[in-house]
Amino acid sequence: MTDLASNPVRVEQLIQLHGSPVNVLTSNPMRATICDLKTVAAEANLPLQIHLARKANKCVEFVRAGIPNSIGFDVASESELRQTLGEFEGSLDEPFEDSILCTAAIKPDGLIRLCVTENVTLVIDNADELATLREVLACIEQPAPVARIAFRLQPCRQKFPALATRFGTPASELVRLAKTVLDDQRIEVVGVHFHVQRSHEQFAPQFTRSLIEDALETVDRLRETGHSIAWLDMGGGFPINYLRDESQWRRFLALAQPDPASNGEFAIDREMTWSQRPLIDVDPAWQPWNAVHWFREVLTPTLVSEITRRELTLKCEPGRALLDGCGMTIAEVQFVKNGSDDELLVGLMMNSSQCRTTRDDFLVDPIVIGKSNSPDPAANDNNDDETTGFFVGGYCTESEVLMQRRFRFPHGISRGDLVLIPNTAAYQMHFAESQAHQMPLAANVFF
């Protein structure tokens, strides 16, 4: 990403060849992270299986890079599953057992049937999903294949009162469900899965250890009913640092979020955001650990002993950490103007769905390559006066603001400038991407 940002000619060529916006990617950092995480587990003598969530990025190249590195995949739709199965079929590398987990929030009959017939493990979220699975099994021609399932555990609300989630079922209910399938020859319970979306504080290694310990208790209870649980899956992602140092993150929190001592009022005005919007729901952009160091802190000897004495494999879903450094998004400035409130608006040739998750904002500052950097002297007419403004996009709505934060442009910004948004491979490029106004999707270019 740094090399590309320092090569304006190459950036301009990418826009000329592929249009704006364009996603530029590489799978090399993912391979390195997989190797590092496996090393941590090997040092702890812990059986580990890493899974990449397909929803994090649509590009099948990441599946092709992951299979030779012996990782598994988490799929959330029939299309994701069929594409992943196709890559395994075309590979010389054999998948390990339960290498594909289906964790879709909604599982229609067709998806469940495909999982059963292809021996893909279904992560069952609730009693109705289990009932649907049984109905599908009843409709499959005999002899019906065995459905491999894991139960999705909802962390105990008494132990984790601040961890609200729409996913999973409490342990007591999972035990009851497990008892109902104990004598069902068509269903095999093989794992326990939990998935949490952590806040900044909840990425503390001790918090994750507590979640694993809670899940281990559920494993024990399921085994007591007669099920042979083979693995525990700690879903929810590993930490990633988007910012260089802690001071940037702390300054943001002080400016953008309310002071608890002020009854929810902001300590200063919110001129830093569009329409003075608060930015409360954001991904933790700075952590005291990277993914590898954090994982090592989680795996204390005591915890590893608790996992291995149960002869469990630990599955993990590093989430965005697997795609850290794997891509960036580039867009061209189409116009610069003042809005009716005299705010400077910078129009990019892209829309807000092409670099956004479901969070309030993406806390990474774009890099502007101005026309003054162009080798063509005729293009060197950029206004270099410092200014501030907001990036807006192509959807015909008043809310089409690409990022909620006001940006400072130390050397100005003009039509034809190129804007590079770093580290967007995980979730930002594809998670919310749409074709409203029938706009074409961004090209994905791999280096």
N, C-alpha and C positions, 0 to 999 in steps of 0.2 A: 504493500500500500504506500509506503514511504517512497519507494523507487518510482512508482507510477505518478505520484503527486509531484515529483521533481522533474517529470518529463512531459512538459506541456504539449509538445508535438505529438507524442504518442496518445495523450488524452484526446486531443482534437481529432486524431485519426479514428479513434474508437467511436466518437460521436458521428463522424462523417460516414463510417462504414455501417454502423448499427442503429443510428438514430438516438434520440434522447427520450427517456433515460436509458442507460445501459448498465447492466450489472456485470462487474468484472470479478472473477472468482478463481480460486485455486484450492486444491484439496490437500496440499502439502502440510499446512499447520494441523489439520485434523489427524493426519497420520502420526505426526510427532506427539500430539496429545494422547492418542491411543497408546502409543508406546510408553509414554511416561506414566500413565495411570496403571498400565499393566505391571510396570516395574514396581510401583508402590505396593500393589497387591502381592506380587511375588516376594518382595522383601518381608511382608507380613505373613507369608505362607498362607494366603487366603485365596480360595477359588473365586474367580471374578469373571463375570460376563458383562461387557459394555454394550449398551444399546443406543443407537441414534434415532431420535424422533424424526420421522419423515416430514411431519408438519413444520419443522423448523426451516426447511428449505426444499423446494420442489425438485431441485436438480438431481437427476438420477446418477450423475457422476459421483456424488458422495456415497451412493450405495456401491458403485463399482470400486471406489477406493476403500470402502470399509470391509467388503467381503474377504479380500486376500489378507486383511489384518484381523480376521476372525472376530468381528463384532456382529452383534445382532441389530434388529431394527424394531421400532415401535410404529405401528401403522394405525391410522384413525379413519380410514375410508376404504371402500372397495377398490378404488383406483390406485391408492397408495399400495394396497396389498398386492394387486395383480402386477403392478410394475415391479415391486420388490421380488415377488416370486419369479418373474421373468428373468431378472438378473441372476438369481440363484441357478435357474435352469441353464443359463448360458455360461456358467462359471465352472471351472475345474475344481474349485474349492467346495468341499462338502459343508453344509450348514450343521451347526451343533444342535442338539435337542433344545426345543423352545427358543430357537434363534429369532423367530418373529413373534411378537406379542401384539395382539389387537386390543387397543385401549380406547377405541372410538367411544365418544360420549353418548352417541345414539347408534345402536347396532340393528339395522334392518335385517329382515329374514335372509335376503340374498347375501349379505356380508357374513352372517353367522354360518350359513350353509357352505360358503367358500372356505371359511376357516376350518370347519369340520372336515370337509373333503380333502383339504390340503394339509391337514395336521398342523394347523397354526393355532397357537394357544390363545384362547379368549380370556381376557381379564373381565370377570363378571362384577358389575358395579352394584347390582341390587336384585331383589327377589323377582321383579318382573322380567329382567333380562334372563335370569335363570329359567323362568317359565317359558319365555320365547325360545330359548335354546332347546328345551325339551320338546316343544311343539315342532321345531324344525327337525330334530332327530327322528320324531315319529313319522315324518313325511319322507325321509330319505330311504331309498330302497334297501332292503336287507341283503346281506348283513350290514348293518349300519356301522360306520367307523366310530371309534371312541373319540369323544370330544375332550381335549385337554383344556382345563380351565385353571385360572388363578382367581382368588377373591381379592377385590379391591377394598382395602381397609380404610375406614375413616378414623383418623387419630382421635384418641379419647378426649372429649371436650373438658373433662375435669382436670386432666393432666396438662392439656394445651388449650386453655380458654381463649387465647388470642388467635388461634389458628382456625378460623372459619373456612369451610370448604363445601362446595356442592357435590363433591365426588366421594364415592365409597359408602360403606355401610359399617356401623359400629361393630366391635368385636363380638358382642353377645349375639347380635343378629346373624353375623357370619357363621358362628358356631351352629346356630339353629339351622341355617341353610345347608351347611355342610352335612349335618345329620340326615337331611332329607334326601341327599344323593348318595349316601354311603352304600346302599344296596343297588344303585343304578349302574348296571354293567356298561352303559353307554357313556358315562361321564367319569373322568379321572381328575381329581384335584391335585395339582402339582406345585402350586406356589401361592405366595401372599405378596400383594403389591400395594404400595401406598404412593401417593403423589401429592406434593404440597407446593404451593406457590409462596415462597418465603419473602418476608420483608427483610430489610437490611439487617436488623438485629437477629432474625431467625436463621441467618446463615452461620451463626456461631457454631463451631464444631460440636460443642456440648449439646446444643439443641438438636442437631441431627442424630447424635448418639442416643439421645433420649427417645427420639422417634423410632430408631431401629430397635432399641430395647423394648419399647412398647409393642412393636410388631412381632418381636421374638416371642413375647408372651402369647400372642394370638397364634403363632405357629405351634406352640406347645399345646394350646387348647384344641386346635384342629387335629393334631396328631392323636390326642387323647380320644377323639371320636373315631379314629381308625384310618385317617387319611395319611398317606405318605408324602408329606410336603418336601419337595426337593430344593426349593430356592426361595429367597426373599429379595424383592425388588424395591430398592430405595429410589423412587422417582422424585422429580421436582427440580432437577438441574443442579449444577455446581456453580460456584461463584465465578464471575468474570469481571475484570477491571477495564472499564472503558476510559477511565481518567488516569492521569499520570500520578497524582498524589492526593492525599487525604484532604489537604486544604481546599482544593477545588470543590470537593463533595460537601465539606462542611460549610463552605461559603454559600453554595447553592441552597442547602437546607435552611440556612439562616435567612436567605433572601426570599425564597419561593414558598416556604411552608409556614403555617401559623405558629406563633409562640404559645406553648401550652399555658403559660402564665398570664396570657392576655385574653382569656375567654374566647379563643379561636380567632382573634384579630391578628392581622399581620403587623409585624414590627415596623415595617416601612410600607410605602405604597408599592403597588404591583405593576409599575410601568414596564417592568422587564418582560411581561407576558402579554399576549394578544387579548384585548378586552379585559385586562387585569385578571385573567383566569388563574386560579391556584393550580399548582402542579403537585398533587398529593400522591396519586397512584403512579409511581415511577419505579422502574427496575433499579435496584441498588447499583449505582454506577462506579462505586469504589468499594473495595474490600481490602482488609489487611492481608489477604491470602490470594494467590492464584489457585486455579482448580487443583493442581497437583499437590501443592503444599497443604491446601485445605483437606484434601482426601487423606493425606498422611496424618493430619491432626485428628480426623474423625476416627481412623482405625487404630485406636489404642490397643495395647496388648490384651487388656481385659475384654474389650468388645470383640476383638478377633477370636479370643478364646470361646466366648459365648456363641459365636456363629459356627466355628469349626467343630465344637463339641457336639453340636446338633447335626453335623455333617451336611450343612447347607452350603449352597453356592450363593454368593451375593451378586445380584444383578444391580446395575446402576444405569441411570439415564442422565449423563452430564448436560444434556440439553444444549443451550447456547455455547457452553464452554467447549464443546467439540468443534464448533464452527468459529471459534474465536480467531480472528485474523484471516479468515478464509474469503473475504470479499468486501467490495465497496460499490457504491452506487454513484453514477456520474450523470449530471443533467446540465442542460444549457440554459443560460439566462435569455429569456425572450423579450422582456421589457423591464424597465424601472420607471415607476411613476409614484405620485402622491395620491393617497386615497382622500375621501371626503373629509376625514379628520386630520389631514395633513401628514399622516403616517407614510413613510416610504415603503412601497410594496415592490418586491423583487419577484417577478413572474418566472417560474421555471417550467421548462417543457417536460412536465411529469405531473402526476396527480397524487393526492395525499395518501392513497391506498398503496403506493409503491415504495413507501418507506415508513411503515407504521405497524405497530402491534395494537393491542387493545388498551395500552397504557396511555397516560395523559400526555407523555412526550418522550422523545428519544434524546437522552442527554449526551449527545456527541456533537461537537462543533464542526460544521462543514469547513472544507478548505476551498478557497476561491482562487482559481487560476485566471488572472486578469488578461485582457488583451495586450496589456503592456508587456506581458511575457512572451508574446508571439514573435516569431522570427521575422514576420512581415511588418516593415516599418509603417505601412499604410494602416495597419490595424492598431497602431500604438496611439490611440486617442482616448484612452480610458480616463475618466474623471478620477483623480487620485485624492480628492478631498475626503477626509474621514466623515463617515455618516453612520446612521443606525437604521434598521428596518426589519421587515418580516418577509419570509419566503412564502409565496402563495403559488397555487397550482392550477390545473386545468379544469377542475370540476366547476360547473356553473352554479355555485352556491356561495353565500356570504361566509360560510364557515370553512371554506377551502384554504386553510392555512397549513402549510406543510409541517412546520414546527411551531409550537406555541411560544417559543422564546424570541425575544428581540435580539438581533445580532448586530455587533459592531463591525463595520468594514473599515479598517484602518486606512486602506488605500482606495476607498470608493468601490463601486460595482456598476457594471454597464452591460447593455445588451451584447450578447456574444461571449461574455465570460462563461467559464465552466466551473461548476460546483461539484466537489467530490465529498460525498458523505462516507466517512470511514466505518469499517467494521459492521457492515449491515447484513452479512451472510446469514446470521442466525435470526430468524423470525422477521426482521425488518423488511427484507425484499419481497417476501412471498406470502406472509401469513394473512394479510388483509387485502392482497392485490385483487383488483377487479377491473372490468372493462366497461365501466359506465361511459356513456356517450359513444360506445363502441370503439373506445381508444385501444390501440394495440398494446399487448403486454410488452414489458421491457425484454430486450434480448439478454441472454445469459452467455457471457463469453468467458471461457476457461483459459487460464495461462498454465 
